[in-house]
């Protein structure tokens, strides 16, 4: 490409895929009760969060450890508000942000 062509079009060319994700990763301890994780997923969906990954351990002593990564670019509320809502759901023993 010539220098003149570069300078003529340099402001009009963009990356094919621009990384516009903001990821919130949560670690949670949940009671081993049917529907707890489903309620959390419902809260995230209503907030416009996009679940990227979910990892859950096998329940031991009536609780399970869950880590969840959420794309929060389109979130319609503050991430702290989302965490507070999840924290107050029945069956959520502990929630922590992983950095």
The 8 nearest C-alpha neighbors of each residue, nearest first, counted from 0:
[[1, 4, 2, 5, 3, 6, 8, 7],
 [0, 2, 4, 3, 5, 6, 7, 8],
 [1, 3, 5, 4, 6, 0, 7, 8],
 [2, 4, 6, 5, 1, 7, 0, 8],
 [5, 3, 7, 1, 2, 6, 8, 0],
 [4, 6, 2, 3, 9, 7, 8, 1],
 [7, 5, 9, 3, 4, 8, 2, 10],
 [6, 8, 4, 5, 3, 9, 10, 2],
 [9, 7, 11, 5, 10, 6, 4, 12],
 [10, 8, 6, 5, 11, 12, 7, 4],
 [11, 9, 8, 12, 7, 13, 6, 5],
 [10, 12, 8, 9, 13, 7, 6, 5],
 [13, 11, 10, 9, 8, 14, 15, 5],
 [14, 12, 15, 11, 10, 17, 16, 9],
 [13, 15, 16, 17, 12, 18, 11, 10],
 [16, 14, 13, 17, 12, 18, 19, 11],
 [17, 15, 14, 18, 13, 19, 20, 12],
 [16, 18, 19, 14, 15, 13, 20, 12],
 [17, 19, 20, 16, 21, 14, 15, 72],
 [20, 18, 17, 21, 72, 16, 70, 22],
 [21, 19, 18, 72, 70, 22, 71, 17],
 [20, 22, 70, 71, 72, 23, 19, 69],
 [21, 23, 70, 69, 71, 20, 24, 68],
 [22, 24, 69, 68, 70, 25, 71, 21],
 [25, 23, 68, 97, 67, 96, 69, 22],
 [24, 26, 96, 67, 66, 97, 95, 27],
 [27, 25, 66, 95, 94, 65, 96, 97],
 [28, 26, 94, 65, 93, 64, 66, 29],
 [27, 29, 64, 93, 92, 63, 65, 91],
 [30, 28, 91, 63, 62, 92, 90, 27],
 [29, 31, 62, 90, 32, 61, 91, 63],
 [30, 32, 62, 61, 63, 29, 58, 33],
 [33, 31, 30, 35, 34, 90, 61, 29],
 [32, 34, 35, 31, 36, 37, 30, 90],
 [33, 35, 37, 36, 38, 32, 39, 90],
 [36, 34, 38, 37, 33, 90, 32, 39],
 [37, 35, 39, 38, 34, 40, 29, 33],
 [36, 38, 34, 40, 35, 39, 41, 33],
 [39, 37, 41, 35, 36, 40, 34, 42],
 [40, 38, 36, 42, 41, 37, 85, 43],
 [39, 41, 37, 43, 38, 42, 44, 36],
 [40, 42, 38, 44, 39, 43, 45, 37],
 [41, 43, 39, 45, 40, 44, 38, 46],
 [44, 42, 40, 46, 48, 41, 45, 39],
 [43, 45, 41, 47, 46, 42, 48, 40],
 [44, 46, 42, 47, 43, 41, 48, 75],
 [45, 47, 43, 44, 75, 48, 74, 42],
 [48, 46, 74, 44, 45, 73, 75, 43],
 [49, 47, 43, 71, 74, 44, 46, 70],
 [48, 50, 70, 69, 51, 47, 71, 44],
 [51, 49, 69, 52, 68, 70, 48, 67],
 [50, 52, 68, 69, 49, 70, 53, 67],
 [53, 51, 68, 67, 50, 54, 69, 66],
 [54, 52, 67, 66, 55, 68, 65, 51],
 [55, 53, 66, 65, 67, 52, 56, 64],
 [56, 54, 65, 64, 66, 53, 57, 63],
 [57, 55, 64, 63, 58, 65, 54, 59],
 [56, 58, 63, 59, 55, 64, 62, 65],
 [59, 57, 63, 62, 56, 61, 31, 60],
 [58, 60, 61, 62, 63, 57, 31, 56],
 [59, 61, 62, 58, 63, 31, 30, 57],
 [62, 60, 31, 59, 30, 58, 63, 32],
 [63, 61, 30, 31, 58, 29, 59, 60],
 [64, 62, 58, 29, 28, 56, 57, 31],
 [63, 65, 28, 56, 27, 55, 29, 66],
 [66, 64, 55, 27, 54, 26, 28, 63],
 [67, 65, 26, 54, 25, 53, 27, 55],
 [66, 68, 53, 25, 52, 24, 54, 69],
 [69, 67, 24, 52, 51, 23, 50, 22],
 [68, 70, 50, 23, 49, 22, 51, 71],
 [69, 71, 22, 49, 21, 72, 48, 20],
 [70, 72, 74, 48, 21, 73, 69, 22],
 [73, 71, 21, 74, 20, 70, 19, 48],
 [74, 72, 71, 47, 75, 48, 70, 49],
 [75, 73, 47, 71, 48, 76, 46, 72],
 [76, 74, 46, 47, 73, 77, 48, 45],
 [77, 75, 74, 78, 46, 80, 81, 79],
 [76, 78, 80, 79, 81, 75, 74, 82],
 [79, 77, 81, 80, 82, 76, 74, 71],
 [80, 78, 82, 77, 81, 83, 76, 84],
 [81, 79, 83, 77, 78, 82, 84, 76],
 [80, 82, 78, 84, 79, 83, 85, 77],
 [81, 83, 79, 85, 80, 84, 86, 78],
 [84, 82, 86, 80, 85, 81, 79, 87],
 [85, 83, 81, 87, 82, 86, 80, 88],
 [84, 86, 82, 88, 87, 83, 39, 81],
 [87, 85, 83, 84, 88, 82, 91, 94],
 [86, 88, 84, 85, 83, 89, 91, 82],
 [89, 87, 85, 86, 91, 90, 84, 39],
 [90, 88, 91, 87, 35, 86, 92, 30],
 [89, 91, 30, 29, 35, 92, 88, 32],
 [92, 90, 29, 89, 93, 88, 86, 28],
 [91, 93, 28, 29, 90, 30, 94, 27],
 [94, 92, 28, 27, 91, 95, 86, 29],
 [95, 93, 27, 26, 86, 28, 25, 96],
 [94, 96, 26, 25, 27, 97, 93, 24],
 [97, 95, 25, 24, 26, 98, 94, 23],
 [96, 98, 24, 25, 95, 26, 23, 66],
 [97, 96, 24, 23, 25, 95, 22, 26]]
